[in-house]
Amino acid sequence: MDYTPARAPGLCRGGPDVGGRAYRVGMTDAAAVARAHEIFDPLAEAYLARPGVDIGPMFGSEGLRVRGKVFGFVGYRGAMVVKLPAARVDELDGHGGLERMVMRERAMKEWMLVPASASDQWRPLLAEAYAYVDELTP
């Protein structure tokens, strides 16, 4: 199964287009996002073969979902973003370049940014995120 994300609603058609993906002008580091997708897309392939997993919109990007709930995606600056239990995010925050996601000056209690510089953590943290959201989603 090919991982070919659709353009998410609200993205600027005139913006940079990297690997078939459009990004908001002025907000996105298109080169970093392209590098991140080189790491993320092969990981996504394995999850897309699982029952109940698909791709859907999340924070202006496309995310891996299990039964409609997003568990991981590439953010607009090229970090992988995963949903983990709040206690796990607390534990990881500030270690090895990992940081809690902040949106509009609000810390997101269950969302962790994993930079490309910590790509060795992408596979295990994506697996944790899948397991966590799979358990939460009936």
Kinemage of the C-alpha trace (Angstrom):
@kinemage 1
@onewidth
@group {chain A} dominant
@subgroup {mainchain}
@vectorlist {calphas} color= white
{ca met a 1} P 0.000 0.000 0.000
{ca asp a 2} L 1.440 3.375 -0.971
{ca tyr a 3} L 1.582 6.203 1.536
{ca thr a 4} L 0.375 9.073 -0.627
{ca pro a 5} L -1.182 11.763 1.548
{ca ala a 6} L -3.961 13.885 0.159
{ca arg a 7} L -3.757 17.646 0.365
{ca ala a 8} L -5.334 18.743 3.611
{ca pro a 9} L -8.052 21.403 3.531
{ca gly a 10} L -6.884 24.937 4.200
{ca leu a 11} L -3.467 24.537 2.633
{ca cys a 12} L -2.320 27.220 0.268
{ca arg a 13} L -2.203 25.980 -3.316
{ca gly a 14} L 0.378 28.619 -4.141
{ca gly a 15} L 2.708 27.447 -1.388
{ca pro a 16} L 5.696 25.175 -1.654
{ca asp a 17} L 4.969 21.698 -2.883
{ca val a 18} L 7.277 18.987 -1.591
{ca gly a 19} L 6.767 15.400 -2.643
{ca gly a 20} L 3.140 16.063 -3.599
{ca arg a 21} L 2.384 17.845 -0.324
{ca ala a 22} L 1.391 21.526 -0.138
{ca tyr a 23} L 2.316 23.665 2.831
{ca arg a 24} L 1.219 26.994 4.250
{ca val a 25} L 3.355 29.822 2.916
{ca gly a 26} L 5.671 31.459 5.438
{ca met a 27} L 5.082 28.906 8.201
{ca thr a 28} L 6.668 25.739 6.938
{ca asp a 29} L 10.265 24.651 6.602
{ca ala a 30} L 9.584 22.694 3.411
{ca ala a 31} L 13.073 21.175 3.248
{ca ala a 32} L 12.845 19.948 6.861
{ca val a 33} L 9.380 18.539 6.214
{ca ala a 34} L 10.631 16.707 3.110
{ca arg a 35} L 13.534 15.202 5.109
{ca ala a 36} L 11.112 14.187 7.852
{ca his a 37} L 8.858 12.438 5.362
{ca glu a 38} L 11.864 10.441 4.133
{ca ile a 39} L 11.989 8.979 7.642
{ca phe a 40} L 8.270 8.931 8.464
{ca asp a 41} L 6.768 7.584 5.238
{ca pro a 42} L 8.423 4.125 5.386
{ca leu a 43} L 7.268 3.821 9.017
{ca ala a 44} L 3.753 4.864 7.989
{ca glu a 45} L 3.628 2.132 5.336
{ca ala a 46} L 3.741 -0.582 7.988
{ca tyr a 47} L 0.907 0.981 9.992
{ca leu a 48} L -1.291 1.486 6.935
{ca ala a 49} L -1.300 -2.278 6.450
{ca arg a 50} L -2.982 -2.708 9.862
{ca pro a 51} L -6.756 -2.903 10.242
{ca gly a 52} L -8.383 0.398 11.166
{ca val a 53} L -5.351 2.549 10.274
{ca asp a 54} L -5.607 5.284 7.658
{ca ile a 55} L -4.484 8.847 6.979
{ca gly a 56} L -6.460 11.925 7.944
{ca pro a 57} L -6.027 15.652 8.593
{ca met a 58} L -4.346 16.880 11.779
{ca phe a 59} L -3.014 20.381 12.560
{ca gly a 60} L -2.713 21.252 8.844
{ca ser a 61} L -0.902 18.036 7.968
{ca glu a 62} L -1.877 14.428 7.356
{ca gly a 63} L -1.647 12.041 10.251
{ca leu a 64} L -1.749 8.337 10.847
{ca arg a 65} L -5.058 7.452 12.485
{ca val a 66} L -6.397 4.368 14.150
{ca arg a 67} L -10.189 4.179 13.953
{ca gly a 68} L -10.299 7.908 13.230
{ca lys a 69} L -7.978 9.116 16.020
{ca val a 70} L -4.571 10.529 15.041
{ca phe a 71} L -1.510 9.020 16.718
{ca gly a 72} L 1.376 10.435 14.658
{ca phe a 73} L 2.239 12.911 11.908
{ca val a 74} L 4.982 15.141 10.542
{ca gly a 75} L 4.642 18.702 11.808
{ca tyr a 76} L 5.153 21.818 9.719
{ca arg a 77} L 8.763 22.262 10.903
{ca gly a 78} L 9.865 18.709 10.182
{ca ala a 79} L 9.474 17.014 13.561
{ca met a 80} L 7.394 13.909 14.073
{ca val a 81} L 4.501 14.575 16.424
{ca val a 82} L 3.069 11.693 18.446
{ca lys a 83} L 0.250 11.305 20.957
{ca leu a 84} L 1.413 9.682 24.186
{ca pro a 85} L 0.075 9.455 27.732
{ca ala a 86} L 0.590 12.748 29.600
{ca ala a 87} L 2.926 11.073 32.119
{ca arg a 88} L 5.120 9.766 29.290
{ca val a 89} L 5.274 13.229 27.685
{ca asp a 90} L 6.281 14.639 31.100
{ca glu a 91} L 9.031 12.000 31.326
{ca leu a 92} L 10.422 12.634 27.822
{ca asp a 93} L 10.102 16.431 27.702
{ca gly a 94} L 13.536 18.044 27.391
{ca his a 95} L 15.496 14.813 26.865
{ca gly a 96} L 17.427 14.231 23.636
{ca gly a 97} L 15.785 17.150 21.851
{ca leu a 98} L 12.251 15.904 22.511
{ca glu a 99} L 9.779 18.519 23.642
{ca arg a 100} L 6.130 18.905 24.486
{ca met a 101} L 4.113 20.390 21.636
{ca val a 102} L 2.949 23.969 22.223
{ca met a 103} L 0.148 25.514 20.184
{ca arg a 104} L -0.722 29.179 20.555
{ca glu a 105} L 1.271 29.365 23.785
{ca arg a 106} L -0.616 26.394 25.233
{ca ala a 107} L 1.292 23.240 26.168
{ca met a 108} L -0.403 20.145 24.795
{ca lys a 109} L -0.383 17.545 27.565
{ca glu a 110} L -0.395 14.449 25.330
{ca trp a 111} L 1.563 15.592 22.255
{ca met a 112} L 5.339 15.223 21.871
{ca leu a 113} L 7.617 16.705 19.185
{ca val a 114} L 10.397 14.364 18.114
{ca pro a 115} L 12.939 16.184 15.924
{ca ala a 116} L 14.665 14.597 12.946
{ca ser a 117} L 17.888 14.757 14.968
{ca ala a 118} L 16.286 12.105 17.208
{ca ser a 119} L 15.118 9.946 14.297
{ca asp a 120} L 16.361 6.823 16.105
{ca gln a 121} L 13.409 7.429 18.461
{ca trp a 122} L 10.788 7.735 15.719
{ca arg a 123} L 10.036 4.028 15.318
{ca pro a 124} L 9.692 3.198 19.052
{ca leu a 125} L 7.749 6.376 19.881
{ca leu a 126} L 5.402 5.896 16.931
{ca ala a 127} L 4.812 2.340 18.188
{ca glu a 128} L 4.043 3.707 21.681
{ca ala a 129} L 1.680 6.267 20.191
{ca tyr a 130} L -0.136 3.625 18.142
{ca ala a 131} L -0.515 1.348 21.170
{ca tyr a 132} L -1.771 4.218 23.331
{ca val a 133} L -4.376 5.505 20.864
{ca asp a 134} L -5.384 1.971 19.856
{ca glu a 135} L -6.143 1.244 23.509
{ca leu a 136} L -8.185 4.478 23.881
{ca thr a 137} L -10.195 4.053 20.694
{ca pro a 138} L -13.124 1.594 20.779
